[in-house]
Amino acid sequence: MSGRRILLVHAHPDDETITTGGTIAHYAAQGDSVTVLTCTLGEEGEVIGEEWAGLVADRADQLGGFRILELTEALRALGVGGPNFLLGAGRFRDSGMAGTPAAANPRAFVNADVDRAVAAFVEVIRRLRPHVVVTYDEVGGYGHPDHIQAHRLVTAAVQASDSDQFPEAGPRWDVPKLYWTVTEASSLEAELCRIGELPDGWRMPDPGELPSVPDSAVTTAVDVADVMDAKRAALGAHATQVTVAPGGREYALSNNIAQPVLETEHFVLVRGELGECDEIGRERDLFSGITSTE
């Protein structure tokens, strides 16, 4: 083991693979300590196909338990240990999209008691002592309320972890680097332009339909080409939510919109100092500049 530690916080099972699967596998393969913390079970997800369609929220409402299995298999494919859930599996429920009945559920993640949830994140941070924490940007990537909630709570917890708040959560820990996971606009466009024939029923996204950020916002790009087999296998493990096209270069969610499986994953550094950068001023390693792995 290298002694380097990274914590990635995601809202639902499959988010970890779709946005950061290559990064997880890349650092796991290097012997770094990689922890994925998931906030809900994804109970409100739309199931692809008929085999597990009866599990959805308005039928058997058993999808969350099944998605624990999918997450476990995806993490195994990425080379890390089993799933970790904030305050335990099932403590917070998938909130669904804004304005839906799911968002009014008292157990919905968007309705979490802020102090308790931040304290729980602080406990995880102080216990794991990560050098790098990764979560979503202020709009949650594509606006999902649970992604935005994760952004808010993780940001607050990273700030609180090196303070006198929540003394019961363990010794203080100053997180050296906090990143947002994002998609670079030009990389997304370039890969979309390379897509050829699509499976029946799939379609290409309309302009601007897939979330991305301007190239100028990206501070860090991690090359994950060496672990693409692991990333594709993890995507395939989330079969209720994701379909991987033959050849493995594209995938689609239940909306059948084609998306490329990117060989570079992009981030924005929002806490800490940039480490070594390439000729265009970008880091190529989330741990760059971290000199101590205490």
N, C-alpha and C positions, 0 to 999 in steps of 0.2 A: 504494500500500500504506500502511496506517495505522501500521505499526511494532509493532502489538500482536501477540502470539504466543500460540497455545493448542495444547496437546498433549493428545490424547484417547487413552487406552490401553484397548484392548478385547481380549477373549480369543479370539474367533472371528469370521470374516467373518459379517456380518449384525447382530452386536451393536451395531456403530457406528451403524447406521441405526435399529434398533428403539428404542434408548434415547436416542440423541443426534443422530439424523439431521437434525432441524430446527435444532438448535444449530450443527452443522457448516455447514449451508447458510446459516444466518443470518449467521454471522461471515465466511464466505467471501464472501458477497455484499457485505459492508461493506469488503472489501479487507484483512481481517486475515489473518495467516499461520496456516493451520490444518493441523496434521499429525495423521494418524490412525496409531497404531502398533498392530499386531495381533500377538498372541502365538502363535497356532497357525493351521493351515489349516482347522480344523473337520472333520477327516477322519471323525469319528464321528457326523456329523449324519445324521438320518433324511430321506431324499429323498421329496419329494412327487411323486406321479405315476409313470408307468412309463418315460418317455423316458430318464431318467438314473438309474434305479433300480439298474442294474448297476454303478454306480460306488462303491457303499457299501463300508464297511470289510471286511465278510465276503464280498464278491464280488471285483470287480476292484481294490478299494482305490485308486481314482483320484479320489475325490471332492475331496480337498484341492486338487489341481491345478485342477479345474474351478471350485472356489470362489474361487480367485485371480481368475479371469475375472469372476465375479459381483461380487466386491469391487471390482475395477477399474471396472466399469460403474457400480456404485452410487456410488463416490466421484466419478466423472465427473459423474453426475447431481446430486450435492451441491455440485459446483463446486470440488473440490479435486484435487490431483495423485494419482498412482497410489499403490498400497499400499506400506506399509513394514512389515516383519516383524522382530520382535526377533531379533537375531543372524542375520537372513536367512531367506528363505522355507524352511520345512521343518525348521528347527533344532529346534523343539519340536512335539510331536504333541498333538492334541486328547486330553485325558485321559478323555473320557466321564464318566459319573456315578460317584460313589463306590461302590466295591465291585465294579465291572465289570472284566473282563479288561483293558480298555483302560487302566485306571488303573495297572496293573502294568507297562506298557511302559516300558523304561528311558528312552525319548525323550519320554514323556508330560510335559506342562508341570508337573504336580504333582511330578514327580521331578527337576525341574531343580536343578542345583547352585545353592544360594541365593547364595553369594558371586559366582559368575560372572554369574548373572542380574541381581542388583542392580547389579553393575558395568556390565553392558550398558545397563541403564536409566539409570544415572548418566551414561554416555557420551552417550546420546541427549539427556538433559536439559541437560548442559553444552554440547553442540554447538548445540542449538536455542534454548536460553535462553528457555524459555516463561515468560510472565507468569501463565498459568493452566494447571494440569494437572487432567484429569478422569479418574477411574476409578470402580470399584465400591465399595460399602460393605463392611463386615466380613462380611456374609453373602453377598456376591456377587449381590445382587438376589434371586435365587431359589435360591441354594445350590449352584450349579454349582462343582465344585472348581477349575476353571480361572479362574473369576471371583474366587473367594476367593484363589487364588494371585496373581492380578494385583493385587488389593487389597494383599496383604501385601508383595509385592516393590516395587510403586510407592511405597507409604508409606515403606518403608525407603530407597528410592532418593532420594526427595524430601528426606528428612532428611540423607542422606549427601552429597548434591550440594553442600551448602554447608559441607562439613567437609574435613578433611585426608585422608579415606579416598579410595582409588582415584586417586592422583595421575596415573596414566597415562591417566585418562579425560578430562583437560582441565582448564581453569581452573574454579574453584568458581563455582557459580551458586545463588543463594538464590531458590527459587521463591516468588513473592509469595502465590499462592493455590492451594490444593488443594481440589477438590470431589469429592463422590461423586454419581453419577447415580442418581436414585431416581424413584419414581412416587408422587405425592401421592394419598392414599386417597380424599379427597372428589372430586377431579377424575376419577379412574378410575371411581368409582361414578356420578357424574353422566353421564359419557359412555356407560357401559354402559346406563344407563336410557334413553338416547336411541336405542339400537339397535332397529331395526325388524325387517323380514323378513331372514332369514339365507339364504345359499346352502345348497343341499341338502347334508346331511351335517354341517353346522356345528352347534355348540351354544353356548349361553351358559355362562360359567364359573359354577361353584358358588361360594357365598359364601366369600371368603378364598382362592380358588384362584389368583388372580393376585396377584403380590407387590406390596405397596405399603407406604408408611410413613405414620405419623400426620401430619396437617397441621402440627402443632406442630414437627416435626423439620425441615421444609423451610425453608431460609434464602433460596433464590433461585429465581425463576421466570422463564424466558425465553420470551417470546411468539414463536412461530415460524409464526404464521398466514400471514405474507407469503411463506413458502417451502414451503408444503404441497405444491405440485406437485412440487418437487424431492424432498421426503421420500417422497412416494408413488412417484415414479419409481425412487428408490433401493430402496425395499421391493420393487418389482416386479423389480428386477435380481437379487435373491436368490431366484430362482424355484425352486431346489431345496429351499428352506427355508421360503418365505413365499408365501402366496396373498393377494392383495389383492382384496377384495370389489368388485363393480360399484359405482361411485360413489366408491370410494376412502376411505370413512370407517372401514372395519374391515379387519382382516387376521387371518389365522390361520396358525399353524405346522402341523406334521404331525399334531398332536393335534386339529385342527379346532375348537379353542376360539376363539371370537370375541374379539378385542381391539380397542379403539378406537385410531385413529390420532390421537394427542393434538396439539392446537394449542399447548399450553404444555408445556415440558419442565422438570422440577424437579430441584433440586440441594441438597446440604447442604455448606456451607463448613466444612472441618475444619482448614484452615491459613490464616492470614492474617486480615485485618480486613474486616468487612463495609463495603461502600461505601454509597452513597446508597440509602436504602430508601423504599418507598412507605408508604401510610397504615397498612398492617398489619405493617410492619416487615420487609418482604422486599426484597432486591435484585431488580432487573429486568435486570441486566447482569453477566455473569461478570467483566468487566473493571472494574466499578465500584470506585472508590477507588484504582486504579492510576494514579499521576501521571507515572511515568517509563516510557518504552518503549525504554530503552537496550538 
